[in-house]
Each structure stands twice: as C-alpha cells, then as structure tokens.
Amino acid sequence: QALPAGGSGVNMAWALSGDDTPVATVRVALDAGTVLLPKGTTQHTFAKGLDKPGLRVAAVELLAGDGATVLASSSVSFFVGVSSASALPVTNGLVMHLDAAFAAPDLQTWLDQTVYGNNLDVGTGAPTLVQAAVNGHSAVAFDGVAASMVAAQPKLPLGATDRAVFLVVKYDTPGWGGFAWGTAACMGAFGLGVTGDKGNLYVESFCTDDTVESGVSASGTGWMTHALVMSGQVVSQYRDGTLIETKAALPFATGQGKAVLGADLTGGGYVGMSVAEMLVYNRAVTEAERTQIELALAAKYFDPAGAPGASPPPPPPP
C-alpha cells in the first residue's frame, strides 16, 4: 500500500508467541537502518520513515545470544509516495490496482495500491521493469517464455459475483493467458488475455472450447486498454473503450485460487506482454463509470499531455 510522503515516522509493532527463552535481543530494520532492542520489546518508532519516496521494507528479527543467529523474523513492504489510486475517477469497489510506477525496482514485488494487499510476486522466470515504455510511463514486461508474477491468495471476486477488470497492456505473442485468477477448471478461472491459436482477445474461463473468445486480434498490435464488465452472467469485453463482444448466461464459478500475470493458471503457457496498469473492481461498474475510467487511462497513456512532466494544457480562451 502507498503512504503519503512527509516528515512523520514509522511506528512498528509486533506480537510474540511461543517460548521466547532462547531469544536474547530484538533487531528491527527499516531499509538499511537497524536498531537492537531488549528482549520482550514489541514496538519501535523510526523517526524519519516517511521522509523520502520509494519502496520501503520494515523487518523484525529475534536473535539468539550470539547476536547473529536469527530465531524468527517477519517483514512488510510498503511504498512511500502518492498512490496513483487517488487519481482514478472511480474508486468504489476497487480491490486491486497495479501501476508499474509502484513496482519494486528489482521487480520481486509489485505492490497493490488498495487496502486489500493484492500484491504480485515473481512466480517464474524474470519479468522486467521497463522505464518510459508507454508515453513516458513504466511497464512490466513478460518474455512469453518463462516469466510470470503470482498472488498466492488474492482477495478478488469469486463465484458468479459481478466484477470489472481494466488493463493497459501490449500483447506481443499469442499464448492462452494474460491475467487471471481462480482455479484451473472450466468456469473456475476468470481473467483477460489472448488466445494461443490466433492471438485474439478473450475472457479466460479455462474451458477447452472457450466461449468468450472474440474475433479481434491483439497480438502484435501495440498498446491498448483491454477491459471487461461482468453483470449478472453477462460479460462485455472492450478494446480501447469500444465494445467488441457481449456474451450472456455464462455460468462462471470463479474458485479460490492464485492470480497469475504473464501465464495461464497452470504455468503451462506463457504470453509475451507488457502491462503498465491494471484495475479490478468487485462490482460491475456502470457505463458512465466505465467511460470515465477508459478516458482517464487513455489520457494518461496515449495522450502526450499525460506523459510524466508534461506541461498542462493551456487554459481555454476567454
């Protein structure tokens, strides 16, 4: 989660359980700064924890008497800065928001900007963070061979509940995948991506004869917004804000399982793709809201005025 930058500190608190007899000291760390505390301490404040923007890591370690052996440890990552979620026109029901500007530089973690903590970690291979990939904004690239990112226990819509998903994405290769969550069973999975045979945009269901494959080719066609809205059992799919397909009476029963970006849920197929931003809502956004979201993403990624550091447009003439 992103926290606003400022001069305030970071208060760390932790709970201990079990037999702490072997514990001699407690070591706490915020980035490279460490402090040794007496055994039994359960709280510490770093005075300048929010003084600079960027990814931060706070950790607690219980040390043995030799001062080196770590008996137990715990850590948490957070981002200091202005969350990009604050710039979105629609935040009601937003349960996952990934913006490549908030990915860790080493890309071991991609931090979710919502309170739900749907972070992605490297699953396989080596996804890469590409600076200035689209209109001056960063993107996370997947090679289509072995790279993926995974959330082991995401808090995303399940069963047949309403939902909406938006990706700012570039599909480079076909691959039967993209971004999906759930279980590897027919109608147990849900997500967006491209097909392996034609590179067409589709909605993932993990069915052999996939019922939500559009006739719109996307592989190798450049950056776009790829979105869907599911209301009831009606799924509508969009490219760059334009409706490309609607299917009704789809018996989705999304299961509780992992979320995967860059591959299918089994890891059996990979997609060459790049993602700059991704939004998941736990409700069906209205048509007006969908239009607002699409326009905001288009202005950010496809309008030169939306590039980082771009000058604001001139005021209208009097």
RODO-2510 file (C-alpha; in nm, 4 decimals, decimal comma):
residues 318
     n   res          X          Y          Z
     1     q     0,0000     0,0000     0,0000
     2     a     0,1194     0,3542    -0,0703
     3     l     0,1604     0,6021     0,2143
     4     p     0,1943     0,9781     0,1660
     5     a     0,5468     1,1159     0,1845
     6     g     0,6241     1,3549     0,4671
     7     g     0,8304     1,4076     0,7768
     8     s     0,6440     1,1704     1,0067
     9     g     0,7943     0,8489     1,1339
    10     v     0,7055     0,4826     1,1034
    11     n     0,5774     0,3077     1,4130
    12     m     0,6450    -0,0659     1,4108
    13     a     0,4567    -0,3028     1,6394
    14     w     0,4673    -0,6813     1,6590
    15     a     0,3382    -0,9651     1,8734
    16     l     0,5372    -1,2572     2,0120
    17     s     0,4025    -1,6063     2,0740
    18     g     0,5509    -1,9290     2,1999
    19     d     0,8582    -1,9878     2,4134
    20     d     1,0968    -1,6932     2,3879
    21     t     1,3590    -1,8378     2,6248
    22     p     1,6302    -1,8648     2,3539
    23     v     1,5753    -1,5025     2,2483
    24     a     1,8418    -1,2568     2,3656
    25     t     1,7711    -0,9408     2,1646
    26     v     1,5316    -0,7991     1,9065
    27     r     1,6648    -0,6393     1,5899
    28     v     1,4395    -0,4063     1,3892
    29     a     1,5232    -0,2615     1,0500
    30     l     1,3829    -0,0050     0,8121
    31     d     1,5706    -0,0301     0,4831
    32     a     1,9415    -0,0200     0,5761
    33     g     1,8921     0,1238     0,9250
    34     t     1,8904    -0,1251     1,2140
    35     v     1,8370    -0,0976     1,5894
    36     l     1,8960    -0,3583     1,8628
    37     l     1,6307    -0,3703     2,1346
    38     p     1,5954    -0,5638     2,4615
    39     k     1,4222    -0,8993     2,4714
    40     g     1,0453    -0,8605     2,5108
    41     t     1,0228    -0,5301     2,3195
    42     t     0,7163    -0,5189     2,0931
    43     q     0,7263    -0,1681     1,9481
    44     h     0,9704     0,0796     1,7937
    45     t     0,9425     0,4065     1,6006
    46     f     1,1784     0,5180     1,3250
    47     a     1,1653     0,8974     1,3358
    48     k     1,2070     0,9608     0,9620
    49     g     1,0420     0,6642     0,7999
    50     l     0,8371     0,8663     0,5532
    51     d     1,0975     1,1278     0,4678
    52     k     1,1663     1,0021     0,1143
    53     p     0,9517     0,8379    -0,1550
    54     g     1,0034     0,4852    -0,2805
    55     l     0,9693     0,1230    -0,1762
    56     r     1,0479     0,0626     0,1919
    57     v     1,0929    -0,2614     0,3853
    58     a     1,0427    -0,2915     0,7620
    59     a     1,1607    -0,6077     0,9407
    60     v     1,1779    -0,7600     1,2893
    61     e     1,4207    -1,0364     1,3872
    62     l     1,4577    -1,2306     1,7114
    63     l     1,8258    -1,3022     1,7792
    64     a     1,9946    -1,5701     1,9862
    65     g     2,2625    -1,4980     2,2434
    66     d     2,5431    -1,4940     1,9860
    67     g     2,3831    -1,1846     1,8299
    68     a     2,3898    -1,3391     1,4831
    69     t     2,1571    -1,6401     1,4769
    70     v     1,8057    -1,5396     1,3666
    71     l     1,5457    -1,7460     1,5514
    72     a     1,2409    -1,5881     1,3880
    73     s     1,1691    -1,2970     1,1576
    74     s     0,8908    -1,1034     0,9865
    75     s     0,8857    -0,8205     0,7331
    76     v     0,6451    -0,5960     0,5430
    77     s     0,6886    -0,3838     0,2297
    78     f     0,5184    -0,0501     0,1628
    79     f     0,5556     0,2365    -0,0806
    80     v     0,6031     0,5970     0,0253
    81     g     0,4558     0,8463    -0,2184
    82     v     0,1241     0,9492    -0,3650
    83     s    -0,0830     0,6446    -0,4545
    84     s    -0,1943     0,6516    -0,8174
    85     a    -0,5336     0,5276    -0,6969
    86     s    -0,6041     0,8815    -0,5818
    87     a    -0,6033     0,9954    -0,9467
    88     l    -0,8642     0,7435    -1,0599
    89     p    -1,2143     0,8768    -1,1357
    90     v    -1,3787     0,5645    -0,9857
    91     t    -1,2533     0,4002    -0,6649
    92     n    -1,5746     0,2484    -0,5243
    93     g    -1,5250    -0,1290    -0,5282
    94     l    -1,1603    -0,1090    -0,6359
    95     v    -0,9913    -0,4194    -0,4879
    96     m    -0,6719    -0,4365    -0,6939
    97     h    -0,4711    -0,1573    -0,8522
    98     l    -0,1293    -0,2218    -1,0008
    99     d     0,0645     0,0682    -1,1519
   100     a     0,4156    -0,0024    -1,2830
   101     a     0,5309     0,3246    -1,1253
   102     f     0,4890     0,1466    -0,7911
   103     a     0,6673    -0,1775    -0,8797
   104     a     0,9822    -0,2557    -0,6841
   105     p     1,2953    -0,1711    -0,8858
   106     d     1,4141    -0,5336    -0,8678
   107     l     1,0581    -0,6415    -0,9544
   108     q     1,0424    -0,9045    -0,6826
   109     t     0,7147    -0,7423    -0,5727
   110     w     0,4503    -0,5331    -0,7485
   111     l     0,2572    -0,3516    -0,4768
   112     d    -0,1200    -0,3242    -0,4912
   113     q    -0,2335     0,0341    -0,4280
   114     t    -0,5562    -0,0676    -0,2486
   115     v    -0,6055    -0,1705     0,1137
   116     y    -0,6671    -0,5298     0,0003
   117     g    -0,2974    -0,6022    -0,0405
   118     n    -0,3257    -0,7971    -0,3659
   119     n     0,0468    -0,7712    -0,4348
   120     l     0,2113    -0,9771    -0,7076
   121     d     0,5431    -1,1546    -0,6511
   122     v     0,7686    -1,3143    -0,9107
   123     g     0,6287    -1,6572    -0,9903
   124     t     0,8640    -1,7869    -1,2589
   125     g     1,1391    -1,6508    -1,4794
   126     a     1,2402    -1,2865    -1,4716
   127     p     0,9813    -1,0204    -1,5552
   128     t     1,1474    -0,6849    -1,6225
   129     l     1,0602    -0,3272    -1,5325
   130     v     1,0857    -0,1099    -1,8440
   131     q     1,1159     0,2641    -1,7938
   132     a     0,9303     0,5015    -2,0290
   133     a     0,7610     0,2083    -2,2025
   134     v     0,4400     0,3896    -2,2991
   135     n     0,4000     0,7679    -2,3128
   136     g     0,6844     0,8082    -2,0638
   137     h     0,5305     0,5679    -1,8108
   138     s     0,6859     0,2444    -1,6865
   139     a     0,5586    -0,1047    -1,7649
   140     v     0,6289    -0,4597    -1,6517
   141     a     0,7352    -0,6865    -1,9394
   142     f     0,6931    -1,0646    -1,9666
   143     d     0,9001    -1,2600    -2,2183
   144     g     0,6389    -1,5188    -2,3221
   145     v     0,8838    -1,7981    -2,2396
   146     a     0,9134    -1,8338    -1,8636
   147     a     0,8164    -1,5081    -1,6896
   148     s     0,5141    -1,4680    -1,4620
   149     m     0,4019    -1,2954    -1,1428
   150     v     0,1701    -1,4517    -0,8854
   151     a    -0,0517    -1,3645    -0,5884
   152     a    -0,0947    -1,6818    -0,3831
   153     q    -0,4150    -1,5839    -0,2006
   154     p    -0,5714    -1,2837    -0,3728
   155     k    -0,8834    -1,1139    -0,2407
   156     l    -1,0677    -1,0943    -0,5722
   157     p    -1,4301    -1,1596    -0,6793
   158     l    -1,5375    -1,5237    -0,6581
   159     g    -1,8272    -1,7369    -0,7768
   160     a    -2,0619    -1,5547    -1,0122
   161     t    -2,0375    -1,2152    -0,8422
   162     d    -2,0209    -0,9012    -1,0534
   163     r    -1,6793    -0,7552    -1,1386
   164     a    -1,4853    -0,5356    -1,3776
   165     v    -1,1242    -0,5515    -1,4992
   166     f    -0,9142    -0,2963    -1,6901
   167     l    -0,5627    -0,3450    -1,8307
   168     v    -0,3291    -0,1042    -2,0047
   169     v    -0,1479    -0,3720    -2,1987
   170     k     0,0549    -0,4656    -2,5056
   171     y     0,0258    -0,8267    -2,6189
   172     d     0,3312    -0,9330    -2,8180
   173     t     0,2595    -1,3041    -2,8698
   174     p    -0,0332    -1,5480    -2,8544
   175     g    -0,0360    -1,7733    -2,5521
   176     w    -0,3688    -1,8680    -2,3886
   177     g    -0,3166    -1,6364    -2,0950
   178     g    -0,2698    -1,2829    -1,9684
   179     f    -0,4099    -1,2045    -1,6251
   180     a    -0,6419    -1,4474    -1,4490
   181     w    -0,7354    -1,5766    -1,1062
   182     g    -0,9265    -1,8729    -0,9651
   183     t    -0,8871    -2,2454    -1,0247
   184     a    -0,7761    -2,4434    -1,3301
   185     a    -1,1224    -2,5814    -1,4035
   186     c    -1,3841    -2,4920    -1,6643
   187     m    -1,5536    -2,1676    -1,5482
   188     g    -1,3422    -2,1814    -1,2322
   189     a    -1,0987    -1,9251    -1,3725
   190     f    -1,1590    -1,5651    -1,4745
   191     g    -0,9476    -1,3012    -1,6415
   192     l    -0,8322    -1,1306    -1,9595
   193     g    -0,5745    -1,2198    -2,2203
   194     v    -0,5143    -1,3544    -2,5682
   195     t    -0,5720    -1,6930    -2,7251
   196     g    -0,2904    -1,9280    -2,8102
   197     d    -0,4003    -2,0114    -3,1631
   198     k    -0,4882    -1,6687    -3,3081
   199     g    -0,3820    -1,4113    -3,0516
   200     n    -0,7415    -1,2899    -3,0211
   201     l    -0,8639    -1,1005    -2,7168
   202     y    -1,0628    -1,3234    -2,4853
   203     v    -1,2046    -1,3668    -2,1376
   204     e    -1,0392    -1,6555    -1,9537
   205     s    -1,2733    -1,9358    -1,8410
   206     f    -1,0321    -2,2333    -1,8624
   207     c    -1,2786    -2,4241    -2,0772
   208     t    -1,1478    -2,6301    -2,3696
   209     d    -1,3894    -2,4716    -2,6183
   210     d    -1,3559    -2,1249    -2,4725
   211     t    -1,6887    -1,9470    -2,5042
   212     v    -1,5560    -1,5938    -2,4659
   213     e    -1,3052    -1,5620    -2,7493
   214     s    -1,3563    -1,2503    -2,9569
   215     g    -1,2734    -1,2190    -3,3224
   216     v    -1,0446    -0,9238    -3,2503
   217     s    -0,6746    -0,9937    -3,2955
   218     a    -0,4456    -0,8222    -3,0437
   219     s    -0,1094    -0,9949    -3,0679
   220     g     0,1472    -0,7516    -3,2031
   221     t    -0,0976    -0,4627    -3,2449
   222     g     0,0544    -0,2300    -2,9845
   223     w    -0,0643    -0,0698    -2,6631
   224     m    -0,4347    -0,0684    -2,5758
   225     t    -0,6835    -0,0755    -2,2939
   226     h    -0,8430    -0,4194    -2,2599
   227     a    -1,1434    -0,4303    -2,0295
   228     l    -1,4454    -0,6311    -1,9306
   229     v    -1,7535    -0,5814    -1,7166
   230     m    -1,9486    -0,8774    -1,5784
   231     s    -2,3017    -0,8011    -1,4589
   232     g    -2,5186    -1,0938    -1,3624
   233     q    -2,3928    -1,3597    -1,6015
   234     v    -2,3460    -1,1170    -1,8891
   235     v    -1,9851    -1,0416    -1,9839
   236     s    -1,8993    -0,7435    -2,2047
   237     q    -1,5464    -0,7103    -2,3446
   238     y    -1,3866    -0,3857    -2,4670
   239     r    -1,0782    -0,2735    -2,6562
   240     d    -0,9802     0,0932    -2,6263
   241     g    -1,3247     0,1711    -2,4884
   242     t    -1,5127     0,0107    -2,7783
   243     l    -1,7393    -0,2895    -2,7165
   244     i    -1,6092    -0,5902    -2,9095
   245     e    -1,8194    -0,8711    -2,7638
   246     t    -2,1054    -0,9481    -2,5249
   247     k    -2,1944    -1,2970    -2,4049
   248     a    -2,4874    -1,3855    -2,1785
   249     a    -2,5732    -1,6742    -1,9453
   250     l    -2,2142    -1,7651    -1,8728
   251     p    -2,2018    -1,9915    -1,5635
   252     f    -1,8833    -1,8544    -1,4084
   253     a    -1,7980    -2,0048    -1,0703
   254     t    -1,4593    -1,8482    -1,0013
   255     g    -1,2790    -2,0543    -0,7398
   256     q    -1,0483    -1,9502    -0,4584
   257     g    -0,7038    -1,9859    -0,6065
   258     k    -0,3987    -1,7910    -0,7119
   259     a    -0,3807    -1,4965    -0,9507
   260     v    -0,1288    -1,5107    -1,2363
   261     l     0,0018    -1,2427    -1,4726
   262     g     0,2019    -1,3359    -1,7828
   263     a     0,0928    -1,7018    -1,7983
   264     d    -0,2058    -1,9299    -1,7558
   265     l    -0,3051    -2,0607    -1,4138
   266     t    -0,1176    -2,3892    -1,4556
   267     g     0,2069    -2,2315    -1,5753
   268     g     0,1761    -2,4409    -1,8890
   269     g     0,1567    -2,1459    -2,1242
   270     y     0,3189    -1,8015    -2,1251
   271     v     0,2332    -1,4774    -2,3028
   272     g     0,4744    -1,2157    -2,4297
   273     m     0,3137    -0,8995    -2,2959
   274     s     0,3717    -0,5732    -2,1124
   275     v     0,1413    -0,4185    -1,8530
   276     a     0,1509    -0,0566    -1,7374
   277     e    -0,1571    -0,0510    -1,5146
   278     m    -0,4328    -0,2872    -1,4017
   279     l    -0,7593    -0,2327    -1,2131
   280     v    -1,0007    -0,4893    -1,0663
   281     y    -1,3375    -0,3941    -0,9155
   282     n    -1,5600    -0,6206    -0,7049
   283     r    -1,8724    -0,4897    -0,8761
   284     a    -1,9957    -0,4123    -1,2252
   285     v    -1,9095    -0,0501    -1,2932
   286     t    -2,1823     0,1489    -1,4669
   287     e    -2,1499     0,2502    -1,8297
   288     a    -2,0778     0,6073    -1,7243
   289     e    -1,8100     0,4889    -1,4808
   290     r    -1,6537     0,2602    -1,7402
   291     t    -1,6297     0,5524    -1,9811
   292     q    -1,4679     0,7692    -1,7127
   293     i    -1,2088     0,5019    -1,6366
   294     e    -1,1309     0,4400    -2,0042
   295     l    -1,0912     0,8138    -2,0710
   296     a    -0,8620     0,8572    -1,7682
   297     l    -0,6367     0,5700    -1,8764
   298     a    -0,6301     0,6917    -2,2355
   299     a    -0,5362     1,0430    -2,1245
   300     k    -0,2531     0,9090    -1,9094
   301     y    -0,1024     0,6588    -2,1515
   302     f    -0,1987     0,7664    -2,5030
   303     d    -0,2123     1,1479    -2,4902
   304     p     0,1237     1,3337    -2,4902
   305     a    -0,0193     1,5662    -2,2262
   306     g    -0,0381     1,2660    -1,9919
   307     a     0,3351     1,1931    -2,0024
   308     p     0,5323     1,2470    -1,6782
   309     g     0,6491     1,6068    -1,6589
   310     a     0,4312     1,7211    -1,9469
   311     s     0,3130     2,0795    -1,9329
   312     p    -0,0547     2,1211    -1,8528
   313     p    -0,2760     2,2215    -2,1458
   314     p    -0,3281     2,5964    -2,1901
   315     p    -0,6458     2,7445    -2,0432
   316     p    -0,9386     2,7889    -2,2817
   317     p    -0,9623     3,1303    -2,4479
   318     p    -1,1827     3,3833    -2,2683
***
